[in-house]
């Protein structure tokens, strides 16, 4: 719980969000900007307010540390191949989503399948335009077992760009795409309780399954 409160204080101080605690387990977040959806994975435009809430409820495969190095978040190991076109992620074994589902490689594959199908603004970071055609950075994503994800890139020079792009992608549990807009499910420090759209207030509760 101490780690969760530290996260909350940091976000309130740094993002101009009004936060109020009901007790040690619930918080209310009053956002300065309006937003219409919690889905930051497949949305068609950037939404700063939704991203701020996303950071409380979701995790990504990769994050940047205090030295601005790319390190694992939901991944405990990042293993680039020698030639650079293949990056293998070994996933943490202690992560559950706030609906109680265990985090596996299938969730990562599902997340990126939905991202690319959506053609939203975040998916654009994983494509180049060549001769007026969209060319994917990722040739394929493989899941050899439940705790291993392998990204096969179209060229080795995309390795650092991939890691940078992964920071912004919230991993969602398999089969939950439709509910993410209004009833988001993630693996972060807090879980969704309620959204009062008229007041632009989000109520969150501490995630009892939080792993960090």
Buried (B, 14 or more C-beta within 10 A) or exposed (E): EEEBBEBBEEBBEEBEBEBEEEEEBBBBBEBEEEBEBBBBBBBEEEBEBBBBBBBBBBBBBBBEEEEEEBBBBBBBEBEBBEEBBBBBBBBBEEBBBBBEBEBBBBBBBBBBEBBBEBEBBBBEBBBEEEEEEEEEBBEEBEBEEBBBBBBBBBEEEBBEEBBEBBEBBBBBBBEBBEBBBEEBBBBBBBBBEEBEEEEBBBBBBBBEBBBE
